[in-house]
Amino acid sequence: MRRPAVLLLAALALPVLTACRPRTAEPPPRVPRVATAALGPHMFRERREVVSTLEAVADVRLAATSAGRVDALPIREGDVVPAGALLLRLRVQERQADVGQVQAQLAAAEARVVEQQARLARDRANYQRYSYLQGQGAASQQDLDTYRTQAIAQEAQLKASQDAVRSARAQLEAASERLQDRLVRAPFAGQISDLRVKSGDVLREGDPFTRLLRNDRLLSRITLPSTLADRVQQGQTLTLADPASGQVLATGGVSFIDPTVDPATQSLLVKAEVANPGGRLRNGQRVRAWLEFGRREALAVPFQAVTQSAGQSFVYTLGRGPDGRPQALKVPVRLGPLQDGCYPLLEGLQAGDSLITSNLLNLRHRAPVRPQAGPPVRCLDPSGAPP
């Protein structure tokens, strides 16, 4: 009976000994470190994102101007040719025969003119001689009238022959032009697209056989809602970018604004000419584009300083508590669309306010913070790639 009593006394004494031990003090709450930056201005672009379709400024479909068989095709797909280069020659034998026939007719007409000019000179001389003799009484009036009639008739024949010469020359020119129809030459320097014929093929007049184009100058075609018709102007900047990376590919100025609006889509066609010296862009290609209407200065809020909750944008600014210690203040703001890595501030802050730009996930309204000066707010260069 003695042993259970001892155990009971030990159990009763244990809480007393535990209560006498000193308690360890709890660590103070951890204050997050945050980077801050002063709110400042940035030049934002007022622009519209669109999809652009590119077309070559110089682009022509080449077709046969005469029917015939392809006699020579001295080009290949992808060739770069100078202006005037021979692209196609047709075998048109009857054309050459036509030219030879008209040349013979012209030679005969010219020979008749020379012969009739000699006859006219002779008849005029006879008329003048008999006119003198008739005045002297040595020739009759009948003889004078005969030579006068011959001279007049010869003048009429000469005129008809001269008209025949002019007609034959016109026919020869037309036949020579028809003969040249068998030759197709490049109207400008450019690159050959796909060829649809080969040597020996028979072409009809008007059959296309390839395209000649240049990609060094392109037209960017975009469509805008008709509600923006009063904002688009000649010379406004259009920036083309790669659809995947957003890298700027080319820039140009608005060169054409359609005076009419498409009644079906209520859209306005706008074109801008862009340089493409490196050939990175191609005729028919579609790319992202931004049409810039103008620029305006606004306070810039960096992307990393903004949080979203229930569709509302918030930022944290650096404030002071009742005890003067720094704390985070959660402020609702109204922002414009993201541009150059920053949002244009529309409402909620003032210039010079200290934005908290780091450690946002560990902050709450009026939470104490340990601020340290961070880098100033820097947005991307407005001339750089659109985000």
Order of alpha helices (4+ residues) and beta strands (2+ residues): alpha-beta-beta-beta-beta-beta-alpha-alpha-beta-beta-beta-beta-beta-beta-beta-beta-beta-beta-beta-beta-beta-beta
